[in-house]
Amino acid sequence: MLLFRKVLAFGIAFALLVGIGFSQTAKKSYVFKGTVTEVDASSKKLVVANDNIPGWMAAMTMNYEVDDPQVLKKLKKGDRIEATVYDGDTKLYKVTVAAQQKN
């Protein structure tokens, strides 16, 4: 639980530092990939262990807001997701469940 709180505090601080006053329309976009570790429909957020995104964010686990809260109804713990993210903005846009790899 202590690790979760530290990750949550870092995520909030990061969002406040880089997310204030930015618009994604003029910002560079990146493909976001990660694994859902928690779905919190009441706060309209996901906890995701994201892959490294070169030029945007190192691999880490943190809370993310989503552009469409309806997507939270379709997601569950363990789902691999893909989304679009923008410089200076930690919200996930156009979240989709990634195709499962066949072994």
C-alpha positions in Angstrom: 0.0 0.0 0.0 2.9 2.3 0.7 4.3 1.8 -2.8 0.8 2.6 -4.2 0.7 5.8 -2.2 4.1 6.9 -3.4 3.2 6.1 -7.0 0.0 8.0 -6.6 1.8 11.0 -5.1 4.3 11.0 -7.9 1.5 10.8 -10.5 -0.3 13.7 -9.0 2.8 15.8 -8.8 3.8 14.9 -12.4 0.3 15.8 -13.6 0.3 19.1 -11.8 3.8 20.1 -13.0 3.4 19.3 -16.7 -0.4 19.2 -17.3 -1.4 22.8 -16.3 -2.5 24.9 -19.2 -1.5 22.6 -22.0 -3.6 21.6 -25.0 -3.0 18.3 -26.8 -3.8 19.8 -30.2 -0.4 21.5 -30.6 1.6 18.8 -28.8 3.4 15.8 -30.0 1.5 12.5 -29.7 2.8 9.1 -28.6 1.4 5.6 -28.6 0.8 4.5 -25.0 0.9 0.8 -24.2 0.4 -0.8 -20.8 -1.4 -3.3 -18.5 -4.4 -2.3 -16.4 -3.7 -3.0 -12.7 -6.9 -1.3 -11.4 -10.1 0.2 -12.8 -11.7 2.9 -10.6 -14.9 3.9 -12.2 -16.0 6.1 -9.3 -13.0 8.4 -9.9 -13.0 7.8 -13.6 -9.4 6.7 -13.6 -7.2 3.7 -14.4 -4.1 2.5 -12.7 -1.8 1.3 -15.5 1.7 -0.2 -15.6 2.8 1.4 -18.8 5.6 0.4 -21.1 8.5 2.7 -21.7 7.5 5.5 -24.1 10.8 7.0 -25.5 10.7 10.7 -25.4 7.6 10.9 -23.1 7.7 8.7 -20.0 9.7 5.8 -18.6 8.0 2.6 -17.6 6.0 3.0 -14.4 2.7 2.4 -12.7 0.4 5.3 -12.0 -3.1 6.7 -12.2 -4.4 8.0 -15.5 -7.6 9.9 -16.4 -9.3 8.8 -19.6 -11.0 11.0 -22.2 -14.1 8.8 -22.3 -15.3 7.4 -19.0 -17.4 4.8 -20.8 -14.3 2.9 -21.7 -13.9 2.1 -18.0 -16.9 -0.2 -18.3 -15.1 -2.3 -20.8 -11.7 -2.7 -19.0 -10.6 -5.1 -16.3 -7.4 -5.8 -14.4 -4.9 -7.5 -16.6 -6.1 -6.0 -19.9 -3.4 -4.8 -22.2 -4.4 -1.4 -23.6 -3.2 1.1 -26.2 -4.0 4.8 -26.2 -2.8 8.1 -27.4 -1.0 10.5 -25.1 0.4 14.0 -25.6 3.4 16.0 -24.4 2.4 17.8 -21.2 -0.7 15.8 -20.6 -1.1 12.5 -18.7 -4.7 11.8 -19.8 -5.2 8.7 -22.0 -7.1 9.4 -25.2 -8.8 6.8 -27.5 -8.2 3.9 -25.1 -8.6 0.5 -26.7 -7.9 -3.1 -25.5 -4.8 -4.3 -27.4 -5.0 -7.5 -29.4 -3.9 -10.5 -27.4 -0.7 -12.1 -28.6 -1.0 -15.7 -29.6 1.6 -18.0 -28.1 
